[in-house]
Amino acid sequence: MRSDADDIAAEAPGAYTDDSRAVEATHAAGLARKVAQLAPLACVKG
């Protein structure tokens, strides 16, 4: 069973991959090409 502390840890900024590093690595490896830059508008949790 998950606790509130587990939920807080899962939402910590360090729990997410740096998107710019992931995009650059994917682009450099030739797996994809950059075509647009996105920016978050909102975060919905539910």
N, CA, C and O atoms as CSV, one atom per row, in Angstrom:
chain,resi,resn,atom,element,x,y,z
A,1,MET,N,N,0.849,-1.169,0.000
A,1,MET,CA,C,0.000,0.000,0.000
A,1,MET,C,C,0.902,1.243,0.000
A,1,MET,O,O,1.880,1.308,0.745
A,2,ARG,N,N,0.568,2.211,-0.830
A,2,ARG,CA,C,1.346,3.443,-0.920
A,2,ARG,C,C,0.928,4.414,0.178
A,2,ARG,O,O,-0.240,4.477,0.563
A,3,SER,N,N,1.894,5.161,0.668
A,3,SER,CA,C,1.593,6.179,1.681
A,3,SER,C,C,1.679,7.562,1.051
A,3,SER,O,O,2.103,7.717,-0.094
A,4,ASP,N,N,1.271,8.557,1.820
A,4,ASP,CA,C,1.380,9.935,1.343
A,4,ASP,C,C,2.827,10.292,1.042
A,4,ASP,O,O,3.097,11.034,0.097
A,5,ALA,N,N,3.757,9.777,1.830
A,5,ALA,CA,C,5.185,10.051,1.607
A,5,ALA,C,C,5.627,9.496,0.259
A,5,ALA,O,O,6.451,10.113,-0.416
A,6,ASP,N,N,5.095,8.336,-0.151
A,6,ASP,CA,C,5.418,7.762,-1.458
A,6,ASP,C,C,4.915,8.671,-2.576
A,6,ASP,O,O,5.602,8.870,-3.578
A,7,ASP,N,N,3.720,9.218,-2.400
A,7,ASP,CA,C,3.156,10.119,-3.408
A,7,ASP,C,C,3.996,11.382,-3.538
A,7,ASP,O,O,4.238,11.856,-4.648
A,8,ILE,N,N,4.438,11.927,-2.416
A,8,ILE,CA,C,5.267,13.133,-2.442
A,8,ILE,C,C,6.590,12.841,-3.140
A,8,ILE,O,O,7.052,13.651,-3.944
A,9,ALA,N,N,7.203,11.709,-2.850
A,9,ALA,CA,C,8.464,11.347,-3.486
A,9,ALA,C,C,8.283,11.148,-4.979
A,9,ALA,O,O,9.168,11.496,-5.761
A,10,ALA,N,N,7.145,10.593,-5.386
A,10,ALA,CA,C,6.888,10.352,-6.806
A,10,ALA,C,C,6.711,11.664,-7.557
A,10,ALA,O,O,6.965,11.719,-8.761
A,11,GLU,N,N,6.281,12.722,-6.872
A,11,GLU,CA,C,6.060,14.015,-7.503
A,11,GLU,C,C,7.261,14.947,-7.364
A,11,GLU,O,O,7.203,16.091,-7.813
A,12,ALA,N,N,8.347,14.477,-6.751
A,12,ALA,CA,C,9.536,15.306,-6.590
A,12,ALA,C,C,10.149,15.609,-7.954
A,12,ALA,O,O,10.167,14.740,-8.825
A,13,PRO,N,N,10.650,16.822,-8.153
A,13,PRO,CA,C,11.240,17.183,-9.452
A,13,PRO,C,C,12.334,16.212,-9.908
A,13,PRO,O,O,12.480,15.967,-11.106
A,14,GLY,N,N,13.087,15.670,-8.980
A,14,GLY,CA,C,14.145,14.729,-9.326
A,14,GLY,C,C,13.639,13.399,-9.849
A,14,GLY,O,O,14.425,12.597,-10.355
A,15,ALA,N,N,12.338,13.147,-9.737
A,15,ALA,CA,C,11.762,11.890,-10.208
A,15,ALA,C,C,11.557,11.892,-11.717
A,15,ALA,O,O,11.238,10.855,-12.299
A,16,TYR,N,N,11.736,13.036,-12.349
A,16,TYR,CA,C,11.487,13.166,-13.783
A,16,TYR,C,C,12.785,13.336,-14.551
A,16,TYR,O,O,13.744,13.916,-14.041
A,17,THR,N,N,12.815,12.834,-15.772
A,17,THR,CA,C,13.975,12.992,-16.652
A,17,THR,C,C,14.025,14.426,-17.153
A,17,THR,O,O,12.994,15.020,-17.469
A,18,ASP,N,N,15.238,14.980,-17.224
A,18,ASP,CA,C,15.410,16.308,-17.819
A,18,ASP,C,C,15.050,16.178,-19.295
A,18,ASP,O,O,15.772,15.536,-20.058
A,19,ASP,N,N,13.939,16.783,-19.697
A,19,ASP,CA,C,13.449,16.582,-21.058
A,19,ASP,C,C,14.421,17.074,-22.117
A,19,ASP,O,O,14.511,16.468,-23.185
A,20,SER,N,N,15.146,18.146,-21.861
A,20,SER,CA,C,16.082,18.640,-22.869
A,20,SER,C,C,17.215,17.641,-23.092
A,20,SER,O,O,17.661,17.460,-24.225
A,21,ARG,N,N,17.680,16.997,-22.038
A,21,ARG,CA,C,18.730,15.970,-22.192
A,21,ARG,C,C,18.198,14.768,-22.962
A,21,ARG,O,O,18.898,14.212,-23.808
A,22,ALA,N,N,16.966,14.366,-22.672
A,22,ALA,CA,C,16.371,13.224,-23.367
A,22,ALA,C,C,16.168,13.534,-24.847
A,22,ALA,O,O,16.433,12.691,-25.704
A,23,VAL,N,N,15.698,14.744,-25.146
A,23,VAL,CA,C,15.489,15.142,-26.546
A,23,VAL,C,C,16.811,15.191,-27.287
A,23,VAL,O,O,16.911,14.683,-28.403
A,24,GLU,N,N,17.828,15.794,-26.687
A,24,GLU,CA,C,19.142,15.893,-27.341
A,24,GLU,C,C,19.739,14.513,-27.592
A,24,GLU,O,O,20.306,14.269,-28.657
A,25,ALA,N,N,19.617,13.615,-26.629
A,25,ALA,CA,C,20.167,12.263,-26.792
A,25,ALA,C,C,19.448,11.510,-27.906
A,25,ALA,O,O,20.083,10.817,-28.702
A,26,THR,N,N,18.135,11.644,-27.963
A,26,THR,CA,C,17.347,10.987,-29.006
A,26,THR,C,C,17.691,11.552,-30.380
A,26,THR,O,O,17.827,10.804,-31.349
A,27,HIS,N,N,17.830,12.859,-30.459
A,27,HIS,CA,C,18.176,13.529,-31.709
A,27,HIS,C,C,19.591,13.124,-32.157
A,27,HIS,O,O,19.802,12.803,-33.327
A,28,ALA,N,N,20.547,13.140,-31.234
A,28,ALA,CA,C,21.937,12.796,-31.554
A,28,ALA,C,C,22.082,11.343,-31.997
A,28,ALA,O,O,22.940,11.027,-32.820
A,29,ALA,N,N,21.252,10.466,-31.456
A,29,ALA,CA,C,21.307,9.051,-31.813
A,29,ALA,C,C,20.630,8.762,-33.149
A,29,ALA,O,O,20.709,7.645,-33.662
A,30,GLY,N,N,19.968,9.764,-33.706
A,30,GLY,CA,C,19.295,9.579,-34.986
A,30,GLY,C,C,17.967,8.849,-34.879
A,30,GLY,O,O,17.443,8.355,-35.878
A,31,LEU,N,N,17.418,8.778,-33.666
A,31,LEU,CA,C,16.150,8.086,-33.464
A,31,LEU,C,C,14.955,8.967,-33.806
A,31,LEU,O,O,13.872,8.471,-34.118
A,32,ALA,N,N,15.166,10.281,-33.743
A,32,ALA,CA,C,14.097,11.232,-34.031
A,32,ALA,C,C,14.739,12.562,-34.379
A,32,ALA,O,O,15.937,12.756,-34.178
A,33,ARG,N,N,13.934,13.478,-34.904
A,33,ARG,CA,C,14.440,14.818,-35.168
A,33,ARG,C,C,13.549,15.833,-34.469
A,33,ARG,O,O,12.353,15.610,-34.280
A,34,LYS,N,N,14.150,16.941,-34.092
A,34,LYS,CA,C,13.402,17.986,-33.389
A,34,LYS,C,C,12.597,18.775,-34.411
A,34,LYS,O,O,13.140,19.228,-35.419
A,35,VAL,N,N,11.314,18.940,-34.156
A,35,VAL,CA,C,10.453,19.696,-35.069
A,35,VAL,C,C,9.697,20.820,-34.364
A,35,VAL,O,O,9.177,21.715,-35.030
A,36,ALA,N,N,9.623,20.795,-33.033
A,36,ALA,CA,C,8.886,21.821,-32.299
A,36,ALA,C,C,9.393,21.877,-30.867
A,36,ALA,O,O,9.989,20.921,-30.371
A,37,GLN,N,N,9.154,22.995,-30.214
A,37,GLN,CA,C,9.456,23.132,-28.798
A,37,GLN,C,C,8.140,23.329,-28.064
A,37,GLN,O,O,7.354,24.211,-28.408
A,38,LEU,N,N,7.905,22.509,-27.058
A,38,LEU,CA,C,6.653,22.570,-26.303
A,38,LEU,C,C,6.887,23.181,-24.933
A,38,LEU,O,O,7.986,23.089,-24.386
A,39,ALA,N,N,5.868,23.796,-24.386
A,39,ALA,CA,C,5.915,24.358,-23.051
A,39,ALA,C,C,4.654,23.962,-22.301
A,39,ALA,O,O,3.562,24.041,-22.864
A,40,PRO,N,N,4.771,23.536,-21.046
A,40,PRO,CA,C,3.580,23.142,-20.288
A,40,PRO,C,C,2.682,24.343,-20.006
A,40,PRO,O,O,3.162,25.445,-19.740
A,41,LEU,N,N,1.396,24.115,-20.066
A,41,LEU,CA,C,0.423,25.159,-19.750
A,41,LEU,C,C,-0.217,24.935,-18.399
A,41,LEU,O,O,-0.549,25.891,-17.698
A,42,ALA,N,N,-0.393,23.661,-18.024
A,42,ALA,CA,C,-1.043,23.342,-16.754
A,42,ALA,C,C,-0.663,21.942,-16.338
A,42,ALA,O,O,-0.165,21.154,-17.142
A,43,CYS,N,N,-0.900,21.635,-15.081
A,43,CYS,CA,C,-0.675,20.301,-14.545
A,43,CYS,C,C,-1.971,19.858,-13.872
A,43,CYS,O,O,-2.477,20.527,-12.971
A,44,VAL,N,N,-2.503,18.717,-14.325
A,44,VAL,CA,C,-3.740,18.203,-13.752
A,44,VAL,C,C,-3.411,16.913,-13.024
A,44,VAL,O,O,-2.823,16.001,-13.604
A,45,LYS,N,N,-3.778,16.834,-11.790
A,45,LYS,CA,C,-3.520,15.642,-10.988
A,45,LYS,C,C,-4.860,15.087,-10.532
A,45,LYS,O,O,-5.717,15.816,-10.033
A,46,GLY,N,N,-5.020,13.807,-10.710
A,46,GLY,CA,C,-6.288,13.262,-10.287
A,46,GLY,C,C,-6.275,11.865,-10.118
A,46,GLY,O,O,-7.295,11.277,-9.759
